Amino acid sequence: MASGAGKSAAFALLVLNVFLYFIVIAIAAWAVNHGIERSRETASQLSPPARLFPIYYPFGNMATGFVIIFSLLAGVVGFTTSITGINNVLQWNAPSLQAAVASSLVTWLLTLLAMGLACKEIDVGWTDSNLRTLETVLIMLSGTQLFCTAAIYLGVEEVGARTTVLI
């Protein structure tokens, strides 16, 4: 990779991921809030097994709760990782890039988990338009986070090769 090309690609993908993870946080937080507000009135009419869970989502299907919780978790971790990753990529030295690639890999794995649950929710049946937006953004994020992790890893290889030649 040419000098600087990996840095600009990683930086652009991290900025894109900041915005996409913010969208995931906003939609998932809205869904949790809506579920909490509507749980009391909706779940009181359900049979006992459904009343055991603290949050009942009156929209979506039976996979909705898992998708929303894991999306919120992946969104918060991804947003934080992307913000710190921007700082690490701007420093562009081996220790900071290794920290960025490790946190980026963990974020990608959490995003894949949330995306897998979103795909299961799509497979189970009909969902609300807000949930379809969340599912779409999660699917896009799994790809952009993979490319971001690869770009940062290639930066680690580039900085390592450059450091080895100088020694």
N, C-alpha and C positions, 0 to 999 in steps of 0.2 A: 504494500500500500504506500502511496506517495506520502511524503512528509506533510502532515497537516490535513490530509484527506480524511483520515480516521477520526481526528479530533473534531472536524466540522460535521461529519456524519453522526458521530455519537452525540454531539451537542444538539444538533437539529432533532434527532430522535428523542432525546431527553426532554426537550422543550415541548415537543408534540405529546409525549407521554404525560407531562404535567397537566396539560389541558384535558386529555382524555381521562386521566384518573380523577380529576376534579369533577368531571361529568358523572363518573361512576359513583363518587362519594355523594354528590348532590341527589341523584336518583335513588340510591340505596338508602340514604338518610331520610328522604321523603317517604319511602315505602315503610321503613321502620316506624317513623312517626305516625303515619296513617294507620298502620297495623295496631300500634299501641292505643291510639285514640278510639279505634273502632272495635277493639277486642272485647271490651266489657259488654257492649250491647249485642254483638253478634255471637260471641262464644257462649253466652248464657243460655242460648236456645239449642245448643249442640249436645250430643250424647257425651257421657263421661270421658271416653278416651281422647276426644278432641279438646276437652277443657283442661287437660293436664299441662299443656304447653302455655307459657306465659304470654306469648304473642300469637294471635290468630289473624291471618291475613284474609280479609274478605274478598280479595281479588286473586286471580291466578289459579294455580292448582296446588297439589300437595307438595310439589318440589319448590314452590315459591319461597318458603321460609329459609331453606338451605341456600338458595341462590342469593337472596338478599343479604343474609348474614355473611357469607363468604365473599360476596362482592364488596360489602362495606369493609371487611378486613383487608382484602386485596387492594381496594382503593386507597385506604389510609397508608398501608405499607408502601404501595407503589408511588403515591404522591410524595411521601417523605423520601423514599429512595431516589426518586427523580430529582428532587430539589438538591439533596446532598450529592447526587451523581453529577449534577451540573458543576458544582464547586470542585469536585474531584477531577472532572475532565478539564476544567480550566487550569488546574495546577499541572496536569499532564506529566506526572512523574510516576515511577513504578509503584511505590506504596499506596498512593491515592487511587491509582487505576486498579490495583488488585482489590482494594476495599470496594471500589465501585462495581467491579465485575462480580464479586461475591454477593453483595446486596442485590444487584440486578438479577442474578440467578435465583435467589430466594423469591424475589418479587415475581419473576416469570413463572416459577412453580406455583405460587399462590394464585396467580392469574389463570394458569392452566386449570387449576382445581375449580375456580369459580366459573370458567368457561365450560368445563365439562358438566358442571351442574346446570348451567344455562342451556346447554344442548339437551340435557335430560328433560329440562322443563319444556323445551320446544317439542321434544318427542312425546311427552305426556299429553299435551293438549293446549288449548286456547289460553292466551295470556292477554293482559291489558297492554295498551300501546306504550305506556311508560316502561313496562317490563320488556317489551320487544326492543325498545331503545337501549335499555340496559344490556340485554343479551347481545345486540349488535355491537355495541361499544366494547363489550368484553371479548368478543371474537376478534375484533380489530386489534385490541390491545395485546392479545396473545401473540399476534404476528409482529407488531411493532416492538414489543418488549424483547422478543427473540432477536430481532435485528439489532436492537440497541445493545443487548448483551454481547452479541457477536462483534459489533463495532468496538465496544470497550475492550473485549478480549483481544482483538487484533491490535488495538492500541497498546496493550500490555506487551504483546509480542514485539511490536515495533520499538517501544522504549527499551525492552530487554535486549533486543539485537543491537540497538544503538549504544547502550551502556557496555555491552560485551566488547564491541569494537574499540571503544575508547580506553578500555582497561588493557 
